[in-house]
Amino acid sequence: MTVQGIFSARSNGAARISALPRIAIIGRGFSGMMMAIALMKTVRTPFHLQLFDPSSSVSGGQALSSSRSSTILNTRVRDLSVEVGDADDFNEWLCSNAEFRAAVPAAIPGFRQIFVPREIFSDYVYQRFSEALAGRKDITVQVCNEPVVAIRKSHGDRFLLESTNPANPLFDTVIFATGYGLSFPEASEMEPSPIRAQRLVARPHTVLLGSGIRVVDQLLQLRDGGYTGQVTILSRRGFLPQSHTPNSADPLFPAEAVPSDLRDIVRFIRAACREADEQGRSWQSVMNGLRKHARSLWRSLPARQKHQFNRHLRAIYDSHRNRLPEAMHARLRGELASGNTVLRRGMAGRRGLSGLFFRAAGSAVDEVIHAERVFDCRCKAPNLDTPLLRSLIEQELAQPDELALGLAVNQRGQPCLEDGSMVDGLFAIGPLGLGSLPDIDLVPEIVSQAYMAAEMVGERFYPKSKVG
Ligand SMILES: Cc1cc2nc3c(=O)[nH]c(=O)nc-3n(C[C@H](O)[C@H](O)[C@H](O)COP(=O)(O)OP(=O)(O)OC[C@H]3O[C@@H](n4cnc5c(N)ncnc54)[C@H](O)[C@@H]3O)c2cc1C
């Protein structure tokens, strides 16, 4: 939707806007759009909402609606509802979509178990956003196509946002939904190879850096686009995503108390997976069950063990939680078995004149890998060293988590300061809280966090506005 569309549909003049409590959401990725939906559905009294993002469009989330539309989400339909208390909402939306029903007839009467392309999910989110907006004649929404570069506290409990617009008003509530930063977390092609590198490869050769879902995504897109050359995946740890089960794996977790030491927790989970296997269930069920315990386990670990987890276990954990639909996993296995794609473990370094420097695991020397194309598919943590997040931290409105993976936040996304206090009216939603809340980069977790934060906004400013 265009910017003007939303603004003119809702704006009844500057005088009216200035009288309303103001809420800013920084970032229109999935977290930002989800937060907007949750606010419109939860906060019952009028407010003015301003959505900042340099991208000019409004969709179901900038990254999710990317032009690379063939990409399949790796979460099943049944886990992607944006309606709190109605887990079937996305499935119902798909069932009511004649075009989709015609294209996927085999799944009728329900689509709960299937995986859909990202752009379909984005359409669903955007439609729920539009419906929520249409149902609120009492609020105004303004879309601003500029990055926010700094935040300051002003006039007591209010916030001033700095962007290229010098006339930004003061906000009562500011929600950070800046995720992975200003550029989308897509695989990006590194600068074109020097001609010399192209002459050095006997057969077309592409290098993919990383080992998560994005690597597989990029590999399959290359193949779908007709690329027949050699592909080398360079990964530091070498753990590629595991497979989903054919149907959803219901969560399963031992009833006994989970140990508190990291090493014992790993043993405990391994034993649970073995037991599940013996009982005809799957390790995937145990991983799904673990998600319900992950936050309390993470909170209880001492900082030293959190670092150990991050260094040695995170890549394994990610490869077991971010799983591939079976069909994609089978294609990946086929690629590796054929030798057309090779996985190499080690450290990729800088790009030289004739290729990419690489040190294989266990080796003491660098080698140069020649390739005419290199795609960086590594998943980076949110960058705290941006002007906006630096200003937030410097003014002691938030602080990094223990591992500096993001901001220290509680379940509702409120940034936590060193003394345990929180600044009223500030929230950080989604992957920004990844160092405090495991799995907060995933849709189901972002949805519930957004509704919890919206409840807080409602309670703080409009105590009588909550609907029962
Ligand atoms: C390829 C892909 C596949 C995915 N698959 C799944 C899946 O299968 N299951 C699942 O649960 N989740 C999936 N996700 C969701 C994903 O895991 C992310 O957690 C989610 O996209 C995070 O959204 P976000 O809005 O927090 O961050 P982002 O998508 O990074 O969006 C952040 C937005 O903030 C804007 N921004 C940043 N800084 C500023 C600033 N200073 N001022 C203004 N705007 C700013 C950026 O321009 C951007 O639009 C997928 C995401 C992608 C990209």
Ligand as a Chemical Component Dictionary entry (heavy atoms), coordinates in Angstrom:
data_LIG
# 
_chem_comp.id                   LIG 
_chem_comp.type                 NON-POLYMER 
_chem_comp.pdbx_formal_charge   0 
_chem_comp.three_letter_code    LIG 
# 
loop_
_chem_comp_atom.comp_id 
_chem_comp_atom.atom_id 
_chem_comp_atom.alt_atom_id 
_chem_comp_atom.type_symbol 
_chem_comp_atom.charge 
_chem_comp_atom.model_Cartn_x 
_chem_comp_atom.model_Cartn_y 
_chem_comp_atom.model_Cartn_z 
_chem_comp_atom.pdbx_ordinal 
LIG C1  C1  C 0 14.037 -15.292 4.584  1  
LIG C2  C2  C 0 13.228 -15.304 5.847  2  
LIG C3  C3  C 0 12.546 -16.459 6.213  3  
LIG C4  C4  C 0 11.879 -16.510 7.433  4  
LIG N1  N1  N 0 11.256 -17.657 7.787  5  
LIG C5  C5  C 0 10.634 -17.731 8.965  6  
LIG C6  C6  C 0 9.927  -18.913 9.337  7  
LIG O1  O1  O 0 9.794  -19.843 8.570  8  
LIG N2  N2  N 0 9.360  -18.968 10.561 9  
LIG C7  C7  C 0 9.430  -17.936 11.434 10 
LIG O2  O2  O 0 8.905  -18.049 12.544 11 
LIG N3  N3  N 0 10.062 -16.785 11.094 12 
LIG C8  C8  C 0 10.634 -16.662 9.882  13 
LIG N4  N4  N 0 11.213 -15.504 9.517  14 
LIG C9  C9  C 0 11.153 -14.368 10.453 15 
LIG C10 C10 C 0 12.484 -14.064 10.922 16 
LIG O3  O3  O 0 12.914 -15.140 11.656 17 
LIG C11 C11 C 0 12.627 -12.741 11.643 18 
LIG O4  O4  O 0 12.681 -12.990 12.989 19 
LIG C12 C12 C 0 11.627 -11.683 11.410 20 
LIG O5  O5  O 0 11.586 -11.387 10.039 21 
LIG C13 C13 C 0 12.073 -10.466 12.199 22 
LIG O6  O6  O 0 11.359 -9.365  11.786 23 
LIG P1  P1  P 0 11.759 -7.941  12.331 24 
LIG O7  O7  O 0 10.670 -7.048  11.868 25 
LIG O8  O8  O 0 12.007 -7.961  13.786 26 
LIG O9  O9  O 0 13.162 -7.598  11.693 27 
LIG P2  P2  P 0 13.550 -7.230  10.187 28 
LIG O10 O10 O 0 12.880 -8.130  9.242  29 
LIG O11 O11 O 0 15.029 -7.128  10.183 30 
LIG O12 O12 O 0 12.932 -5.776  9.952  31 
LIG C14 C14 C 0 13.438 -4.643  10.594 32 
LIG C15 C15 C 0 12.934 -3.407  9.874  33 
LIG O13 O13 O 0 13.363 -2.278  10.611 34 
LIG C16 C16 C 0 13.820 -1.278  9.715  35 
LIG N5  N5  N 0 14.789 -0.445  10.429 36 
LIG C17 C17 C 0 15.970 -0.834  10.956 37 
LIG N6  N6  N 0 16.587 0.219   11.521 38 
LIG C18 C18 C 0 15.758 1.296   11.364 39 
LIG C19 C19 C 0 15.845 2.669   11.736 40 
LIG N7  N7  N 0 16.907 3.167   12.383 41 
LIG N8  N8  N 0 14.811 3.489   11.409 42 
LIG C20 C20 C 0 13.726 3.010   10.749 43 
LIG N9  N9  N 0 13.605 1.722   10.364 44 
LIG C21 C21 C 0 14.607 0.876   10.676 45 
LIG C22 C22 C 0 14.440 -2.049  8.551  46 
LIG O14 O14 O 0 14.463 -1.264  7.381  47 
LIG C23 C23 C 0 13.507 -3.266  8.456  48 
LIG O15 O15 O 0 12.457 -3.063  7.549  49 
LIG C24 C24 C 0 11.849 -15.391 8.293  50 
LIG C25 C25 C 0 12.479 -14.195 7.876  51 
LIG C26 C26 C 0 13.150 -14.144 6.668  52 
LIG C27 C27 C 0 13.817 -12.878 6.249  53 
# 
loop_
_chem_comp_bond.comp_id 
_chem_comp_bond.atom_id_1 
_chem_comp_bond.atom_id_2 
_chem_comp_bond.value_order 
_chem_comp_bond.pdbx_ordinal 
LIG C1  C2  SING 1  
LIG C2  C3  SING 2  
LIG C2  C26 DOUB 3  
LIG C3  C4  DOUB 4  
LIG C4  N1  SING 5  
LIG C4  C24 SING 6  
LIG N1  C5  DOUB 7  
LIG C5  C6  SING 8  
LIG C5  C8  SING 9  
LIG C6  O1  DOUB 10 
LIG C6  N2  SING 11 
LIG N2  C7  SING 12 
LIG C7  O2  DOUB 13 
LIG C7  N3  SING 14 
LIG N3  C8  DOUB 15 
LIG C8  N4  SING 16 
LIG N4  C9  SING 17 
LIG N4  C24 SING 18 
LIG C9  C10 SING 19 
LIG C10 O3  SING 20 
LIG C10 C11 SING 21 
LIG C11 O4  SING 22 
LIG C11 C12 SING 23 
LIG C12 O5  SING 24 
LIG C12 C13 SING 25 
LIG C13 O6  SING 26 
LIG O6  P1  SING 27 
LIG P1  O7  DOUB 28 
LIG P1  O8  SING 29 
LIG P1  O9  SING 30 
LIG O9  P2  SING 31 
LIG P2  O10 DOUB 32 
LIG P2  O11 SING 33 
LIG P2  O12 SING 34 
LIG O12 C14 SING 35 
LIG C14 C15 SING 36 
LIG C15 O13 SING 37 
LIG C15 C23 SING 38 
LIG O13 C16 SING 39 
LIG C16 N5  SING 40 
LIG C16 C22 SING 41 
LIG N5  C17 SING 42 
LIG N5  C21 SING 43 
LIG C17 N6  DOUB 44 
LIG N6  C18 SING 45 
LIG C18 C19 SING 46 
LIG C18 C21 DOUB 47 
LIG C19 N7  SING 48 
LIG C19 N8  DOUB 49 
LIG N8  C20 SING 50 
LIG C20 N9  DOUB 51 
LIG N9  C21 SING 52 
LIG C22 O14 SING 53 
LIG C22 C23 SING 54 
LIG C23 O15 SING 55 
LIG C24 C25 DOUB 56 
LIG C25 C26 SING 57 
LIG C26 C27 SING 58 
# 
